Amino acid sequence: MGFPATAEDHYTFGGTYDVSKSFSVDLAYVYEPTSTKTFSTAGLGLPFNTLTTDHKESSLSFQLNYKF
């Protein structure tokens, strides 16, 4: 319920470095601070009326590229 679409803000930093004409390296970092959402569960037959979820993200990606 509501996950993962709870992000409100995120910060991304990344870049590419060309090693040669046919080879490059990508690096990227994503940071999203904690966001909290509360959802109504009324009418779903659950023993509680609300559900609260927290979501945060911190990810690093690395990619090697070869052009041919």
GISULWO-V274401 format. One record per run of one state. SS is the DSSP state (alpha for helix, beta for strand, coil for the rest). FROM is the first residue (numbers start at 0). TO is the last residue. If there is no record, write none. Layout:
BEGIN
SS/FROM/TO
SS/FROM/TO
END
This chain:
BEGIN
coil/0/9
beta/10/17
coil/18/21
beta/22/39
coil/40/48
beta/49/65
coil/66/67
END
